[in-house]
Amino acid sequence: MRPRAWCGVLAAVALTATACGGGGGNGGEAGKDGASGGKGFPVSVTDCAGAKTTFDAAPKKIVTSNAAALELLLWLGAGDRITGTGFPPGKGAVPPQFADRAAEVPVLGRTVIPKEKLLASGADVYIDSFSSMKNMGGMADAPKPEEFRAAGIKHIFLKSTACAAMNKSPRTDLSGVEADIEELGRVTGTSARAAELVADMKKKTDGVRDALKDVPEDKRPTYFLFDYDAGTKQPMAVCNRQVANAVITQGGGRNVFADCDGDFKPVGWEDVVAKNPDFIQLAIRNRGGEEANRKAFDEAEKFLKSFSATKDLKAVKEGRFLRIGSERTTIAGVRSADTVREIAHVLHPDRVK
């Protein structure tokens, strides 16, 4: 795969890295129900291969692989325990109520955290959003399990993204995202807050489901997520194990590459033309401001309108574009439910207000 393409995908997965998604909260200790051990502990979680990690008490020093995991901790009210991150959030990437705390988190790596720096971080736990994404730059130099153990760091995963390619069946709802939030709540002793967040997400997605229950599958519009930052020479498809497939499906669309098993796959423009989607999402990563984002969306739209292979596509000729950031669609998070509702409103405006 071309390095630029993977850089675009990795940047999206990193939730607006400055280098290459209900509820409230202020990033403090909200909903704490076991930060010192006791109630709710011990807690055991598994990695992508099923190996178990057990916590006798909630961790006090947490390092996150990227801003997606960082944001989840902020939603859970465990933000004051974040002692470092890789792929830091760009300006405007996290909700405003979390911006100050997010900006205070030490940056251990502008992209993937260097192995030596991670092992010397003094963290109790490292929350990893990447895991099996071996083709993405820097993954090959990740610490081995025995090195994590020697450093006293427990290594856990956001499985809805880290293990996406290993899923045995397509992802068509946000159950995997919700499970990540609940699991992280148990690990950090914030289960009560996690339950609130998941309940709010389900309220939103259940509302969309009920509004679209009479729309047959074959009558739902086809949908292509155009990952502009992955490059324009060869499009990057989101496949049926990726979070975006769940978001698109719950939003009442049909991902044109839902027949692709896995998370991401490079395809050809001829493949996109053959699908001739009804709607195209112009997916760009956050540029750090409204004006910069608007310019990037404009560039993506201009490319599709001028490129010989795409200018005659149904969605392009009819101007059926959605301007929704990559991170909000391809990254698991609390705001995934908001993206479901936004997509549903555009695709089914008479049913989803």
Secondary structure, DSSP 8 states (H G I E B T S, - for coil): --HHHHHHHHHHHTTSBS--------SS-TT-S-TTSSTT-SEEEE-TT--EEEESS--SSEEESSHHHHHHHHHHT-GGGEEEEES-B-TT-S-GGGHHHHHHS-EEESSS--HHHHHTS--SEEEES-TT-TTSTTGGG---HHHHHHTT-EEEE-HHHHTGGG-SS---SSHHHHHHHHHHHHHHT-HHHHHHHHHHHHHHHHHHHHHHTTS-GGGS-EEEEEEGGG-SSS-EEE-TTSHHHHHHHHTT-EETTTTS-SSEEE--HHHHHHH--SEEEEE----SSHHHHHHHHHHHHHHHHHSTTTTTSHHHHTT-EE---HHHHHS-STTHHHHHHHHHHHH-TTT--
